[in-house]
Amino acid sequence: MQDYELSILEQYPINVKCTRKTRGAFFCDTDQGLFLLREAGVSRRQVLLMRHVGVHLYREGNMRTDLPVANCDGEYVSTSPEGRNYILKQWFRGRECDIRKSRELLDGTAGLAHLHRFMQQVPPCPDPEPESGPEEDSGERVQSPAADAAFEPESLKKEYERHNRELKKIRRFMRGQSPKGEFEMEFLRCFDGMYEWARQAAEELERTDFGELWDGARENGAMIHGDYNYHNILVTAGGYAITNFDRCRVGIQMEDLYYFLRKAMEKHGWNVRSGDHMLDAYSAIRPLSGTEIEYLKIRLIYPEKFWKLADSYYCSNKAWIPAKNVEKLKTVVMQTEEKSRFLEQLFSFSL
């Protein structure tokens, strides 16, 4: 650990026994248990919202989350002598959820349903005092900027329109490349079939109005985790813990379920039985409305992974494409038939 990181830990009322490095952070064994120190990466107000949501989840549902802790000055963000902002969070001894194991996959899905139940009506987060100095407390409570941003979200329709334009632009660019590499050849070979999925998702969206989902989230203060995946679900001796609420905000909760379901199905080869069990595990705790099921269907129709790989290619150094990206592209194309069967059997959709 560097001296400037040690200077951060000195700002907290803890005695550090030892530290060890992990992905972009440090585990800290202390006299008060295990903590994780990392650069904040988000605004001070978002850190306060993360803690506010975590406390709400613990009080209302006894759910375990990685709460940011206050330093000796009562602040949840600490600044190093170099001007970097850090947060220290309570952490848990355990391992990441293994979604290749059926039991843990379903437990993770049920955990998301519980999370959503208790995030359907989160009280407003107290507004932090101004940086310039304390003012008389008016008693007003507001959501964080991250939550406010969700009140005027970019519509899914505009997002898909933009992505589809980008896919066509990338195809034009690749057609002009000479010589073409393996990634370009594979992309051009499968483009028409994959683009048809993208076009169909946009067409389905034209026939559906999700305004009631946005309005309900806005009016009730319903929140989402924003990055619910197996990396952020920990299996511990005391049960499951959910971590990394950096992107939590007001939003359509199906966004979390779509993301978790898609990531799981990509690893399970769009196995119909596994997907059906996931939906059952979720809806047994938090029933799904017809509009929410329709939202899931349209999100799953869109070839998100195909677009992401294309966008990553276009924004990267095209002189060297990682072999892993070529392999991922081939896997996405190969799984299209399984995905088609998945959507037909679980959502009554066929292309």
N, C-alpha and C positions, 0 to 999 in steps of 0.2 A: 504494500500500500504506500502511496506517495505521501509526502509530508503534508501537502495541501488537503488530502483526504483525511489524514489524522487530525488536522486542525478543525475539520468539520465535526468529527466525533467528539472533540473536546467541548463543543458547544452544547452537548446533551448531558443530562444528569444520570449518566450510566458509567459503569466501569467495564471497559472492553478487555476481554481476556485474549482473544485472538481474532483474526480476520482471514478470509479466504476469498479469492476472486471467483466470480461466476460471470455469465454473459452480461457484459456492460455494467456490472455492479459488484458489490462486496457483501458477503455474509459476515455478520458481526456477532460472535458469541460474547454475551455480556452477563453481568450479575443479575439482569432482569429478563434473561431469555435470549432468543435469537431475533436479530433484526437484519434488515437489508438496506444498504446505503447505495443510492444511485443519483445521478444527475436528474434534476426535476423533469426537464423535457416538456413541461406544461406550465401554464401560468399559475401564479399564486392563488388566484380565485378558483382555478380548476382543482388544485390540491385541496383547498377547503371543501369543495364540493365532493371530492373523493372521500374525505373523512366524514363529511356529513352523511353521505349515502351509506358508508360502512357502519357508522353508529346506528343509523336507522335500521339497517338489516339485522344488526345484532339485537337491538331492543325489541323489534317486532317479530323476528323470525329465528332468533338465536343462531344466525348465520355467521360464519367465521370468514373475515376478510382481512386484507393487509392494511390496517389503519396507519396513516401517517401519524407520527408522534411529534409533540412539541419540543423545541429546544429550551434552553434555560431562560430565554426571553419570552417564551410562550408563543413563538412563531413556528409554523409548520414548514417553512422553507428557510434553509440556512445558506449563507453565502461564503465562499472561500475567499482568501486574500486575493486570488486571481479574478474574482468577480463571477465565478460559476455558482449556479444555484443547485442545491442538493435537497433531497428529502430522505428521511430515515423512516422506515416502515416496520411495524411488527411483522414477523415472518413465522413460518411453520416448518418443522422438520418433517420431510416427506419426499415424495417423488411426483413427477407429472402423471396425470391420468393417462392410462394406456387404452386408447379407444379401439385398439385391435382386439381387446378382451371384451366380450359381449357384456359382462356384468358392469364393468367400469364405463362402457359406452352408455348404457341405459341409466346408470347412476348419474353420469354427467348431464344427461338429458333431463332427468328428473330434477337435478339441482338447478338447471336453468329455469324450469317451470316454477320452482319455489322462489327463485330469485325474482322472476317476473311478477309473481303474486305480491311480493312485498315491495316491489318497485312501481306498482300501479298508481299509488298515490303518495309520493314522497313529499313531505312538507318542504316549502321553499328554504333554500340555504341562506343562512344569515349573511348579509353583505359585509365584506371586510371593511375595516376602517381605512380611510384614505391614506395613501403613502405619505402625504405631506404632514399628517398629524391628526390626532383624534378630534372629532367634532361631536357636538351634542347628539346623542343617540335619538333618532326620530322613531325608532321602533319598527321602521320599514324593513321588510325582508324581501329579497329578490333572488331570482335564480342566477346562476353563473352565466358568463358570456357563452359558454358551450351549450348551456341549456337554451338560452335565448336564440342562439343560431338555429336551433332545431325548429323554432316557430315559423321560420321562413325557409324551409329546405328546398334544395334544387329538386324539382320533380323528377321522378323516375323516368318519365317520358323524355325529358330533356337529356337526362344522363344517357339513356339508351340511344337517342338520336346522335349525340356527340360521339359515343363509342363506335357506332356504326359508320359514321363519317371517317373516324380515325382508322378503322379496319380497312376501308376502301383506299384511304390515303397510303397506308402501309403497303397494301398490295401493289399500288401503282409504283411506289418506290422500289419494291423488290423486283418488279418486272424490268426495271431499268438497270438493275445491278448486273454486272458482268465481271468476273464469273460469279455464279451463284453458289453459295455454300449449302450444306446439308439442311440447315434450318430454313433458309429461303425456299429451297426445293420442296420441302415437306409442307411448308405453309401454303405455297401456291397450289400444291397438289390437292390439299384438303379444303381450300378456302371456300369454294362454292357451297359445299355441304355444311360447313360450320356457319357460314354467313346466313344460310337459310334459317338456322336456329335463332340467330340474332334478329333477323327480320320478323320471324314469327312471334318472338317475345314482344317486340315493339307493336306488332299488330294486335296481339291479345291485350296489350296495355291500353290501346286506343278504345277498346270496348269496355273497359273497367274503370270505375271511379273509386279511388282509395281515400277520397277526401274525409270520409267519416273516421278512418283510422287516424289520420293526422289530427283532425279536430278533437277526437277523443283523447289522444295523447297530450295535446296542448292543454285542453281544459282540465284534465285530471292530474297533470304533472307526472304522467307515466314515463318511466325512464328505461333506458337500455344500458347494457354493459358496454357495448361498442366494440368488443374484441374477444368474444367468448369462444375460446378454443382450448384444446387439451393442454397447451403450455400454461394456461392460466387456471387450471384446475389441479389442485394438489391433493394427493392421497396421503393422509397422515394417520398416526395412531389414534387420534381423537375424531376421525371422520374426514370429510372433504372440506377443503378451504378454497375460496374463489379469490383470485388476486388480479392486480393490474386493472384498475378502474379508470385509467387515464382518459379513456374516450367515453366515459359514461355521460349521458345527456338525455334530454327529453326526445322521444322518438317512437317509431312503430316497433313494438317488441318483437314482431316477426322477423325483423332484420337480424336479431341475434340467433333465432332458431334457424333461419335460412343459412346463415354463415356456418353454424356448427354442423347442421345437417349436410351441407355441401362438402365441407372439409372431411367429414366422417365418411360420406359415400365415395369420395374420391379415393380414400384409402381402402374401402370395402368393395370397390368395383361396382358401385351402384347396386348393391345387393338388395333386392326388393324386400326380403324378409327382415333384414336388419333395419332398413328405413321404416318399415311398417311398425316394428317394435319401438323405434325411437319416437314416432308420432304418437303411439299409444302411451308410452311412458310420460310424454309431455302432457297430453290431453287428459290423462287420468288425474292430474294435479291442477292444471289450468286449461279448461276446455277451450277448443278453438272454434271461432265463429266461421261462417261460410266465407265472409270477406277475407279473413285471415288465411284461410286455406287457399283462396284464389291468389292472394299476394304471394304465398309460398310457391305456388305453381308457376307463376310468371317469373319470379326470381330464379327458379330452378331451370326454366326453359332457356334463359339467356346463357350463352357459353362464356361465362365469366372468366374461367381459367384460360381459355383460348385468347380472349381479349387481353388479359394481363400479360401473357407471354409475348404477344405481339407488341404491346406497349413497352414492355421491358426491352425488347429488341430494338425498337425504334429510338428509345431514349439512351441507348448504351453505345459502347464502342463496337461498331458493327464489324470491325476487322477481326474480332475474336469473339465468337459466340460459345459460351460454356457448353460442353457436351451434355451436361445435365439438363440444359434448357431444351435441347433437341430431344432428349429422352422424355421430358415432360410433355412436349408437344405431341409426340407419338402416342403417349399414354392417353392424353385427352381425346385424341381422334379415335384410338382403339376402344375407349370406353363409351363412345357415343351410342353404340347399339344397346349396351346395358342401360345407359341413361334413358334411352327412348323407351325401353321396356319398363323401367322404373316409373316414369311419368305416366305411361299408359295404365299401369296396374294400380297405382296409388292416387293418381290425380285425373284419371280418365282423359288424358291428353295424348294425341298422336299427331306426328308431323306428316 
